[in-house]
Amino acid sequence: MKAKVIVMPKQSVLDPQGVAVRDAMHHHGLPQVKSVRIGKFMEIEVEGADEAKLHEICRDLLSNPVIEDYRLELQ
């Protein structure tokens, strides 16, 4: 089974990396870009994993729940 984990900053949290990328895109001739959010993507291969345990790992290890949200997709 593959687990895909996407971790992004919460909407209420300033993303300075995203701002820097947006500004660079403006500088390179794409002023239409309104915002950029930078996150993390992980693809995990696992055998017989418990979905509740995977959520626990995402919440406690792979993301910082104070400033980040995660999305877990199982395939």
Backbone hydrogen bonds in HBPLUS format (Angstrom, degrees):
<---DONOR---> <-ACCEPTOR-->    atom                        ^
c    i                          cat <-CA-CA->   ^        H-A-AA   ^      H-
h    n   atom  resd res      DA  || num        DHA   H-A  angle D-A-AA Bond
n    s   type  num  typ     dist DA aas  dist angle  dist       angle   num
A0046-VAL N   A0001-MET O   2.89 MM  45  5.45 169.8  1.90 162.0 165.3     1
A0075-GLN N   A0002-LYS O   2.80 MM  73  5.17 157.3  1.85 159.9 163.9     2
A0003-ALA N   A0044-ILE O   2.73 MM  41  5.02 163.8  1.75 152.9 158.7     3
A0044-ILE N   A0003-ALA O   2.76 MM  41  5.02 170.3  1.77 155.2 158.7     4
A0004-LYS N   A0073-GLU O   2.76 MM  69  5.02 169.5  1.77 154.3 157.9     5
A0073-GLU N   A0004-LYS O   2.80 MM  69  5.02 159.3  1.84 150.4 156.7     6
A0005-VAL N   A0042-MET O   2.80 MM  37  5.06 167.1  1.82 153.8 157.9     7
A0042-MET N   A0005-VAL O   2.85 MM  37  5.06 158.2  1.90 150.5 156.5     8
A0006-ILE N   A0071-ARG O   2.94 MM  65  5.15 160.3  1.98 147.6 154.2     9
A0071-ARG N   A0006-ILE O   2.78 MM  65  5.15 138.6  1.95 140.4 153.7    10
A0007-VAL N   A0040-LYS O   2.89 MM  33  5.08 166.7  1.91 148.0 152.5    11
A0040-LYS N   A0007-VAL O   2.83 MM  33  5.08 157.0  1.88 146.4 154.0    12
A0008-MET N   A0069-ASP O   2.90 MM  61  5.50 161.7  1.93 158.7 164.8    13
A0069-ASP N   A0008-MET O   2.83 MM  61  5.50 160.5  1.87 165.9 171.4    14
A0010-LYS N   A0067-ILE O   2.83 MM  57  5.63 166.2  1.85 138.6 138.3    15
A0013-VAL N   A0010-LYS O   2.98 MM   3  5.35 163.6  2.00 115.7 121.0    16
A0018-GLY N   A0015-ASP O   3.07 MM   3  5.28 115.9  2.50 102.7 117.5    17
A0019-VAL N   A0015-ASP O   3.01 MM   4  6.36 153.0  2.08 152.6 161.1    18
A0020-ALA N   A0016-PRO O   2.98 MM   4  6.19 157.4  2.04 144.7 150.1    19
A0021-VAL N   A0017-GLN O   3.02 MM   4  6.31 156.3  2.08 148.8 154.9    20
A0022-ARG N   A0018-GLY O   2.88 MM   4  6.08 161.6  1.91 148.9 154.5    21
A0023-ASP N   A0019-VAL O   2.91 MM   4  6.11 162.8  1.94 151.6 156.1    22
A0024-ALA N   A0020-ALA O   2.97 MM   4  6.16 151.8  2.05 142.3 150.2    23
A0025-MET N   A0021-VAL O   2.89 MM   4  6.14 152.6  1.96 150.1 157.6    24
A0026-HIS N   A0022-ARG O   2.96 MM   4  6.31 151.6  2.05 147.7 155.7    25
A0027-HIS N   A0023-ASP O   2.95 MM   4  6.22 157.4  2.00 145.4 151.6    26
A0028-HIS N   A0024-ALA O   2.96 MM   4  6.20 135.4  2.16 140.2 152.2    27
A0030-LEU N   A0025-MET O   2.94 MM   5  5.45 146.3  2.06 145.4 147.4    28
A0029-GLY N   A0026-HIS O   3.08 MM   3  5.38 152.0  2.16 115.9 115.4    29
A0033-VAL N   A0030-LEU O   3.39 MM   3  6.30 176.1  2.39 124.5 125.6    30
A0053-LYS N   A0050-ASP O   3.00 MM   3  5.22 119.2  2.38 101.9 117.0    31
A0054-LEU N   A0050-ASP O   2.99 MM   4  6.37 153.2  2.06 153.6 161.9    32
A0055-HIS N   A0051-GLU O   2.98 MM   4  6.28 155.8  2.03 150.2 156.3    33
A0056-GLU N   A0052-ALA O   3.03 MM   4  6.28 152.9  2.10 142.1 149.6    34
A0057-ILE N   A0053-LYS O   2.94 MM   4  6.24 156.3  2.00 149.6 155.5    35
A0058-CYS N   A0054-LEU O   2.89 MM   4  6.14 160.2  1.93 150.7 156.3    36
A0059-ARG N   A0055-HIS O   2.92 MM   4  6.09 162.0  1.95 150.7 155.4    37
A0060-ASP N   A0056-GLU O   2.85 MM   4  5.94 163.4  1.88 152.1 156.9    38
A0061-LEU N   A0057-ILE O   2.79 MM   4  5.24 153.3  1.86 141.2 147.3    39
A0062-LEU N   A0057-ILE O   3.15 MM   5  6.51 155.9  2.21 147.2 153.5    40
A0063-SER N   A0058-CYS O   3.03 MM   5  5.95 117.8  2.43 151.4 161.8    41
A0067-ILE N   A0064-ASN O   3.04 MM   3  5.86 134.9  2.25 124.3 133.0    42
A0068-GLU N   A0064-ASN O   2.74 MM   4  5.36 142.8  1.87 162.8 168.5    43
